[in-house]
Amino acid sequence: MTKQIHEVPENYEPTVAEAIEFYKQGYSRNKISMLFHKVLQEGSSFHERLQIITQKGEERWVAAGGKAIKKDGEIVKIFGTFQNINAQVVAEKRTKESERLLTTLIDNLPINVFIKDKDSRKILVNKAECDYLDTTPNTLIGKTDFELYDENVAQISREEDLEVMRSLKPMLGEETINVKKDGKITHFLTSKIPLLDMDGKAYGLIGMSMDISNLKQKEEQLRNLINVTAIQNKKLINFAHIVSHNLRSHSANFSMLLEFLIKEEDPNEKERILKMLSSASDNLLDTLENLNEVVDISTNVNLDKKSLNLNEAICRVAQNLSAFLEKNKVELINSVAKDLRVMSVPAYLESILLNLMTNAVKYRHPLRDPKILLQATIEEEGIEFIIQDNGLGIDLERYGDKMFGMYKTFHNHKDARGLGLYIIKNQIEAMGGQITVASMVNKGSTFKVFFNGKNE
């Protein structure tokens, strides 16, 4: 068999030197020479996997073993074994090459890949998974999600693992959320596939997760854009109705007055009709000015918001209204912190404060002096400004859906135009904020304005 492995004739009898020459030059020949010398000198045995080149020039992997035979304490011969393991080694090399190829492929995939055992402990992770967790494979191997993520997230993941291994059905393309120990939130598109043994039983699972946080952010931006577009479209339709109704009314009024003027022969009556035409013209100009003001807010998409001191803005408006407030015996209580700032367009902030403060006075209760309380609180995403009065109040059950409509009035007041609340609502929403109202008839009203943007 040894001669067959070396591809030599049956009668071939080599010397030790000739036998060593069969080993491939380099590592294999140097190694066998050293081992042969050592067994002769020390009597130690050996067993190595080495390469030979047969007499016909073929390279083969062999398992060569040697053991010293002693007589009277001296080494008299060497007993050896020789085995052809070429097919085994070639198969192992191919397996290792396949593993290396697979590892290279998995490590360069732009998704997180991991393998877990039945206890959901990671037994393999790729480079993307390590990069995401900012650690190395050796650190991750053997760990569960409870050691890596928020407890609630880890519990959900464990339940998914158990279900996949129990049902033997893959979980494909599920949106999941990972919250790391540092609080960072990541949206993933996750798949989990059961790992089956020869008996068809699950002994773990393969997991793949693709980071879709940017896609979710784009989706949210798109959703917000659609919402804004829908709101703007609704405003446009309402505006069109307002324009159509108001201008048609003015047009009809002009037509009738002109018709009366043409037919009228009495000079005094003609003069009265001309005065009515002049008044109608003034009213039309007022209407056009109001509509232009609304258009300016709706079409201003490049708002330059600044960090403004809210308390100082309130003081300026109060100073501008000092005579008005004094005349109406208004008690103004400003509890806003002196260093509190809001993100706002300067002109819009003044308009909001001016409208809300003057409304609180205009719609005061006839049996008590006006009292206005101004407050502000810091919220997670911005500042909430609160203005509370003790005036007439508004029946929200009756007028709630019309509260911020254009030309909507709820009290008989000579200066009421029904435009102020509509304008400031548009200004606030244009800056990304919102306004709400709570009110009780004869008790007063509380307006809350949310200014979006971190306090600076």
C-alpha positions in Angstrom: 0.0 0.0 0.0 2.9 2.4 0.8 4.4 1.6 -2.7 1.0 2.2 -4.3 0.7 5.6 -2.6 4.2 6.5 -3.8 3.4 5.0 -7.3 6.5 2.9 -7.4 7.0 -0.7 -8.5 6.4 -3.6 -6.1 10.2 -4.4 -5.9 11.2 -0.8 -5.1 13.3 -0.6 -2.0 14.4 3.0 -1.2 17.0 4.2 1.2 16.0 6.6 4.0 17.4 9.5 2.0 15.5 8.5 -1.1 12.3 8.1 1.0 12.7 11.6 2.3 13.2 12.9 -1.2 9.6 11.9 -2.0 8.3 14.6 0.3 7.5 17.9 -1.3 10.4 20.4 -1.2 10.0 23.0 1.5 7.9 22.6 4.6 7.0 18.9 4.2 10.5 17.8 3.4 12.1 19.9 6.2 9.5 18.7 8.7 9.9 15.0 8.0 13.7 15.3 8.1 13.5 17.0 11.5 11.0 14.4 12.8 13.0 11.5 11.5 16.2 12.9 13.2 14.3 13.5 16.4 12.9 10.0 16.6 16.3 8.5 16.0 17.9 10.8 18.7 15.2 10.9 21.3 13.0 8.0 20.5 9.9 10.3 20.4 7.0 9.3 18.1 5.3 11.6 15.5 2.2 11.8 13.4 1.9 14.6 10.8 -0.1 15.5 7.7 2.4 16.3 4.9 2.7 16.4 1.1 4.6 14.0 -1.1 5.2 14.0 -4.8 4.8 10.5 -6.3 7.3 8.9 -8.7 4.8 9.9 -11.5 4.8 13.5 -10.3 1.4 13.7 -8.6 1.1 15.7 -5.4 -0.6 13.9 -2.5 -1.5 14.6 1.1 -0.4 11.8 3.4 -0.6 11.0 7.1 2.9 9.9 8.1 3.5 8.4 11.6 6.7 7.0 13.2 7.7 5.3 16.4 11.1 4.1 17.6 11.7 0.4 18.3 14.2 -0.1 21.1 16.3 -3.2 22.1 18.4 -3.2 25.2 17.6 0.5 25.6 18.9 1.4 22.1 16.9 2.4 19.0 17.3 -0.3 16.5 14.6 0.5 14.0 11.6 2.8 13.3 8.1 1.4 12.9 5.9 3.7 10.8 2.4 4.1 9.3 1.5 5.7 6.0 -2.0 6.7 4.8 -3.3 8.5 1.7 -5.5 11.3 3.0 -5.5 13.4 -0.2 -9.2 13.2 -0.8 -10.0 14.2 2.8 -7.6 17.2 2.8 -8.8 18.4 -0.6 -12.4 18.2 0.7 -11.4 20.1 3.9 -9.7 22.8 1.8 -12.8 23.1 -0.4 -14.9 23.4 2.7 -12.7 26.0 4.2 -12.6 28.0 0.9 -16.4 27.8 0.8 -16.6 29.0 4.5 -14.2 31.8 3.7 -16.2 32.8 0.6 -19.4 32.7 2.6 -17.9 34.7 5.5 -16.6 37.3 3.0 -20.0 37.5 1.4 -21.8 37.8 4.7 -19.4 40.3 6.1 -19.8 42.6 3.1 -23.6 42.4 2.9 -25.1 45.9 3.7 -27.4 44.2 6.3 -27.0 42.8 9.8 -26.7 39.0 9.8 -26.6 36.8 12.9 -27.2 33.2 14.0 -28.7 32.3 17.3 -28.9 29.1 19.2 -32.1 27.8 20.9 -31.5 30.1 23.9 -31.3 33.1 21.5 -27.5 33.5 22.2 -25.6 34.7 19.2 -23.2 32.1 17.8 -22.3 34.0 14.6 -22.4 37.7 13.6 -21.3 39.6 10.5 -19.3 42.8 10.3 -22.5 45.0 9.9 -23.9 43.6 13.1 -20.6 44.3 14.9 -20.4 47.8 13.5 -24.0 48.6 14.5 -23.3 47.5 18.1 -19.8 49.1 18.0 -18.0 46.0 19.2 -16.2 42.8 18.0 -17.4 39.3 17.2 -15.7 37.8 20.2 -17.6 40.3 22.5 -21.0 39.5 20.9 -20.7 35.7 20.7 -22.7 34.1 23.5 -24.8 37.2 24.3 -28.5 37.5 24.2 -30.6 40.6 23.1 -31.2 41.3 26.8 -27.6 42.1 27.2 -27.5 44.4 24.1 -30.9 46.2 23.9 -33.7 47.8 25.9 -35.5 45.1 27.9 -38.9 45.6 26.2 -37.3 45.3 22.7 -35.3 42.3 23.8 -38.4 40.6 25.1 -40.2 41.1 21.8 -37.2 39.7 19.9 -37.1 36.6 22.2 -40.8 36.0 21.6 -40.2 36.2 17.9 -37.3 33.7 18.1 -39.4 31.2 20.1 -42.3 31.5 17.6 -40.0 30.9 14.6 -38.4 27.9 16.2 -41.7 26.5 17.4 -43.7 26.9 14.2 -40.7 26.3 11.9 -42.1 29.1 9.8 -39.9 32.0 8.7 -40.6 35.6 9.8 -40.0 37.6 6.7 -39.7 41.4 6.2 -41.2 42.5 9.5 -40.7 46.1 10.7 -39.0 46.0 14.0 -37.5 48.7 16.3 -34.3 48.3 18.2 -33.4 50.5 21.2 -29.8 50.1 22.3 -28.6 50.6 25.8 -27.6 54.1 25.0 -31.2 54.9 23.9 -30.5 55.1 20.2 -33.5 54.0 18.2 -33.2 52.2 14.9 -35.9 50.9 12.5 -35.2 47.6 10.9 -36.8 45.3 8.3 -36.1 42.0 9.9 -36.3 38.3 8.7 -35.8 35.2 10.9 -35.4 31.7 9.4 -35.3 28.5 11.5 -32.2 26.4 11.5 -33.1 22.7 11.2 -31.2 19.6 12.1 -31.3 16.2 10.2 -34.5 15.3 12.0 -36.2 18.6 11.0 -36.1 20.1 14.5 -35.0 23.7 15.0 -31.8 24.2 16.9 -31.5 27.9 16.3 -32.2 30.6 13.7 -30.7 32.8 11.1 -31.5 36.5 11.4 -31.2 39.3 8.9 -32.0 43.0 9.6 -31.8 45.9 7.2 -31.6 49.4 8.7 -34.6 51.4 7.3 -34.3 54.4 9.6 -33.6 56.8 6.7 -36.6 55.3 4.8 -38.8 55.8 7.8 -37.6 59.4 8.1 -38.3 60.0 4.4 -41.7 58.3 4.8 -42.5 60.6 7.8 -41.4 63.7 5.8 -43.5 62.6 2.9 -46.5 62.0 5.2 -46.0 65.5 6.7 -45.7 67.0 3.2 -49.0 65.2 2.2 -50.7 66.5 5.3 -49.4 70.0 4.7 -50.5 69.8 1.1 -54.0 68.6 2.2 -54.3 71.5 4.7 -53.1 74.0 2.2 -55.5 72.6 -0.4 -58.4 72.9 2.1 -57.3 76.4 2.9 -57.2 77.2 -0.8 -60.7 75.9 -1.3 -62.0 77.9 1.7 -60.2 80.9 0.5 -61.8 80.5 -3.0 -65.2 80.3 -1.4 -64.5 83.4 0.7 -63.2 85.3 -2.3 -66.1 84.2 -4.4 -68.8 85.0 -1.8 -67.3 88.3 -0.7 -66.5 89.8 -4.0 -69.8 88.6 -5.5 -71.6 90.4 -2.7 -69.6 93.6 -3.3 -70.2 93.2 -7.1 -73.9 92.8 -6.6 -74.1 95.8 -4.3 -72.2 98.0 -6.8 -74.5 96.9 -9.6 -77.6 97.7 -7.7 -76.3 101.1 -6.6 -75.2 102.0 -10.1 -78.6 100.9 -11.4 -80.3 103.1 -8.8 -78.0 106.0 -9.7 -78.8 105.8 -13.4 -82.6 105.7 -12.8 -82.6 108.3 -10.1 -83.5 111.9 -11.1 -83.6 113.5 -7.7 -80.2 115.3 -7.1 -80.4 114.8 -3.3 -81.1 111.0 -3.7 -78.3 110.8 -6.3 -75.9 112.4 -3.8 -77.0 109.8 -1.1 -76.4 107.0 -3.6 -72.9 108.3 -4.4 -72.1 108.3 -0.7 -73.2 104.7 -0.5 -71.0 103.9 -3.5 -68.1 105.5 -1.8 -68.7 103.6 1.3 -69.1 100.3 -0.7 -65.7 101.1 -2.4 -64.1 101.5 1.0 -65.6 98.2 2.2 -64.2 96.5 -0.9 -60.8 97.8 -0.3 -60.9 96.6 3.3 -61.9 93.2 2.1 -59.1 93.1 -0.5 -56.6 94.1 2.1 -57.8 91.4 4.5 -57.6 88.8 1.7 -54.1 90.0 0.8 -53.0 89.6 4.4 -54.2 86.0 4.4 -52.5 85.3 1.1 -49.2 86.7 2.4 -49.3 84.2 5.3 -50.3 81.2 3.1 -47.7 81.8 0.4 -44.8 82.6 2.7 -42.9 79.2 2.7 -39.4 80.6 3.6 -40.2 81.7 7.1 -37.2 83.1 8.9 -37.7 82.0 12.5 -35.5 83.5 15.2 -34.9 82.9 18.9 -37.0 85.7 20.6 -37.4 86.6 24.2 -41.1 86.0 24.9 -41.2 88.2 28.0 -39.6 91.2 26.2 -42.1 90.8 23.3 -45.0 90.8 25.8 -43.7 93.9 27.4 -43.4 95.7 24.1 -46.9 94.9 23.1 -48.2 95.9 26.5 -46.4 99.2 26.1 -47.9 99.8 22.7 -51.3 99.1 24.2 -50.7 101.0 27.5 -53.4 103.7 26.9 -55.9 101.0 25.7 -55.2 98.8 28.7 -55.3 101.7 31.2 -58.6 103.1 29.7 -60.3 99.7 30.2 -58.8 99.1 33.7 -57.0 95.9 32.7 -55.1 93.9 35.2 -52.2 92.3 33.3 -50.3 89.6 35.1 -47.2 88.5 33.2 -45.8 85.3 34.8 -43.5 84.4 31.8 -39.9 83.9 32.8 -37.7 86.8 31.8 -35.1 84.6 30.0 -37.6 82.3 28.2 -37.2 82.3 24.4 -39.3 81.0 21.6 -38.6 80.2 17.9 -40.8 82.6 15.9 -41.0 85.0 13.0 -40.7 88.4 14.8 -43.7 90.0 13.1 -45.9 86.9 13.7 -45.1 86.9 17.4 -46.1 90.5 17.8 -49.3 89.8 15.8 -50.2 86.8 17.9 -49.7 88.7 21.2 -51.5 91.8 20.0 -54.6 89.9 18.7 -54.9 87.7 21.8 -54.5 90.6 24.3 -56.8 93.0 22.5 -59.5 90.3 22.1 -59.3 89.6 25.8 -60.1 93.3 26.4 -62.6 93.8 23.6 -64.7 90.8 24.8 -64.5 91.7 28.5 -67.4 91.0 30.8 -69.5 94.1 31.5 -69.8 93.4 35.2 -66.0 93.1 36.0 -62.7 94.6 35.1 -60.7 92.7 32.6 -58.0 90.4 34.0 -55.4 88.8 31.7 -52.9 86.1 33.0 -49.9 85.3 30.8 -47.9 82.1 31.4 -45.5 79.8 29.5 -44.1 76.3 30.1 -41.2 74.5 28.5 -42.2 71.4 26.7 -40.1 68.6 25.1 -40.4 70.0 21.5 -41.0 73.7 22.2 -42.7 76.3 24.3 -46.4 76.5 25.3 -47.7 80.0 25.8 -51.0 80.5 27.7 -53.2 83.6 27.9 -56.2 83.4 30.1 -58.9 86.1 30.6 -62.1 86.5 32.6 -64.2 87.9 29.8 -67.5 86.8 28.1 -66.3 83.4 27.1 -67.4 81.5 24.0 -70.0 78.7 23.6 -67.7 76.1 22.1 -70.4 73.5 21.7 -72.1 76.0 19.4 -69.1 77.7 17.8 -66.2 75.4 18.4 -65.8 74.3 14.8 -66.0 77.9 13.6 -63.7 79.3 16.2 -60.8 80.1 13.9 -62.8 80.6 10.7 -62.5 83.7 8.6 -65.1 86.4 9.2 -66.5 84.4 12.1 -67.7 86.5 15.1 -69.3 85.3 18.3 -70.3 88.6 20.0 -71.9 91.8 19.0 -69.0 94.1 19.0 -68.6 97.1 16.7 -64.9 96.4 16.0 -65.3 92.6 15.5 -64.2 91.6 12.0 -63.8 87.9 12.5 -60.3 88.0 11.0 -57.8 88.2 13.9 -58.0 84.6 15.1 -58.0 83.3 11.6 -54.8 85.2 10.8 -52.9 84.2 13.9 -53.9 80.6 13.5 -52.4 80.7 10.0 -49.3 82.4 11.3 -48.8 79.8 14.1 -49.4 76.8 11.8 -47.1 78.3 9.2 -44.3 78.2 11.8 -45.1 74.6 12.6 -47.0 75.3 15.9 -50.6 75.1 16.9 -53.3 77.0 18.9 -56.1 75.6 21.0 -58.8 77.2 23.1 -60.8 76.3 26.2 -63.7 78.6 27.2 -66.9 78.9 29.3 -69.6 81.4 28.7 -69.5 84.3 31.2 -66.3 82.7 32.8 -63.6 83.5 30.3 -61.3 81.9 27.8 -57.9 80.3 27.8 -55.8 80.2 24.6 -52.7 78.0 24.4 -50.2 78.6 21.7 -47.4 76.1 21.0 -44.2 77.4 19.5 -42.4 74.6 17.8 -38.6 74.5 18.3 -36.1 73.9 21.1 -35.7 76.6 23.6 -32.3 78.3 23.1 
